[in-house]
Amino acid sequence: MDQETLGGAATHSEISGITDYKMPDDATCLDTIKTLVSQIGHKVGAGFDRIAPLPPKENPAEIYGLLPEDSSKTYPTLEILKRIIDNSEITQYKEGYGKTIICGYARIDGWAVGIVANNRQLVKNTKGEMQFGGVIYSDAADKAARFILNCNQKRIPLVFFQDVTGFMVGTRAEHGGIIKDGAKMVNAVANSTVPKFTVIIGNSYGAGNYAMCGKAYDPRLIVAWTSAKIAVMGGAQAAKVLLQIQTASLQAKGATLSAELENELLKEIADKYETQTTPYYAAARLWVDAIIDPLDTRNLLAQGIAAANHAPLEPFNVGVMQV
């Protein structure tokens, strides 16, 4: 008895009855699977709101001109958002408060979304204090946390646009409760049950990566533009810190560094660190799911929300939260 007669496709589909379908080739098999799956009844979905989509009023191709090549430069984040969202319309939440983070309700391809984006412009609060774009201050963290909670209560998917250098530091920030407010924001992000999607536009450094829904906080999709930089801190800062460590190590052994050698070592460290902050380095280690063209952002997010809409939401409970 040959193997086909003993346990082949014909035997198990025509004699034993173990298999349900016998296919002549892989292509026919895949087509049959698609047909069968397409007829499965629908379970109760998440129920995310969707209306007829509208294209952005502003030209999406202008994103290329709005985003500076130098990641340390400022730019109008809101103008970039307007080239992704439906009809270029966003209803901002607490617009005049916590201005270094933009929170607002919008639509992407008809789907209702809650947007949390780092504002990279230099801003001034009502008290006249200057705040650096891309930095998370106490008021911005407080605003974002409350907005994230609201989106969970309203069953609205969250979309994070990252260009963050971290939380504000210093005596004033510490006395102002940056740890408490930052923890509140991280708590809200970590415990969200609505689908989360993250787009890394530029910088994604340190604890800012966590608070803005980095990979560790389970976004359904996390993608990066080619302009993204992902690291513990900026390249120049990191290089100086690493140089200090190496210099101290050499001095402990009785060696000294000339100014010329120190500059060479600094450049070597900076170049290596810059290579490790690229989105390609991150994607190779699965820190991001894909590197995309900015013009593909809208379509990718829409597909992600449509997929997420098939699964019901889990109950939302953030536990104890300091306010």
Helices and strands as residue ranges (DSSP letters): H 3-7, H 9-10, I 11-15, H 26-38, G 60-62, H 63-66, H 77-81, G 86-88, E 91-92, E 101-108, E 111-118, E 123-124, E 130-131, E 135-136, H 138-154, E 158-164, E 166-167, H 171-175, H 178-191, E 196-205, H 206-211, G 215-217, E 221-224, E 229-231, H 235-252, H 259-276, H 279-284, E 290-291, G 294-296, H 297-308
